[in-house]
């Protein structure tokens, strides 16, 4: 997978559950945002993803480790003038 750009407010805007990409152990993995909490340090996402061991994991990750998959990102359209 390529590098993704997290949006620290993304976690607060997505409907639950939502398909996301999560950074775990230095790798971006496909997963699901299934919950969220706002803490003093910012948004925390409750995510599920499959680990290298093939087992599904549920974890709490800071918003800067959660991004939209490329296929779900809005595309920018050039304005015709």
N, C-alpha and C positions, 0 to 999 in steps of 0.2 A: 504494500500500500504506500501511497505517497504521503507527504507531509500535509497535515490538516491545520486549519486555523481555528482554534477555539474562540468562542464568544462568551465572555463571562456572564452575560445576561441571557444567553440562549436557554439555559436550564429553567429560567423563570417563565419563558414564553412558550415552550413546547407543550403540546397536549400529552397526556399520559395514557398509555405507554407510547413512546416514540422511538423509532429506529435511529441510533446514533453510532458514532465511532468513539471509542474510549482508549485512552493511553494507559497501558498497564505494563509494567516492567520494561519501559522504553519502547514498546511496540503499540501501534494503533490496531485495535481489534473492533470488529463489528459487535454491536450490542444493543440493548434496549434501556432507555431511561424509564424507570418504573416508579420513581418517587423523587421528591426534592424537599430540601429544608433550607431556610435562610438562617445563617449563623452570623455572629459578629464579624467573621472573616470573609463572608460572602456566601454565595450559593453553593450547596453541596447536592450532587445528584446521587440517587440510589440507582445503580445500574446492574444489569445482568449481562454476562458475556461468557463465552466458552474459552477456557484456558488451553494451554498447550497439552495438558493432560486429557483433554476431551471432556472434562467435567465443567458443568455450568457453575459459575461463581456469581455471587451477589456481593456488591461492594459499595461503599460510600466514597465518591471521588469529588475533589474540588472541580468547580466549573471549568477551570482552565485545562482540564484533562478530558473534556467532553466536546465533541464537534459533530456537525452534520456530515453524513456521507456525501460524497460529490454528487451522487444522483439526486439527493434531496435539496441541494443548495439552489437558491434562486439564481436565475441567470440574468445577467445585465444585458439589456437591449439597447442598441444604439438609437438615438433619437433621429428621426428623419426630419430634416428641416429644409 
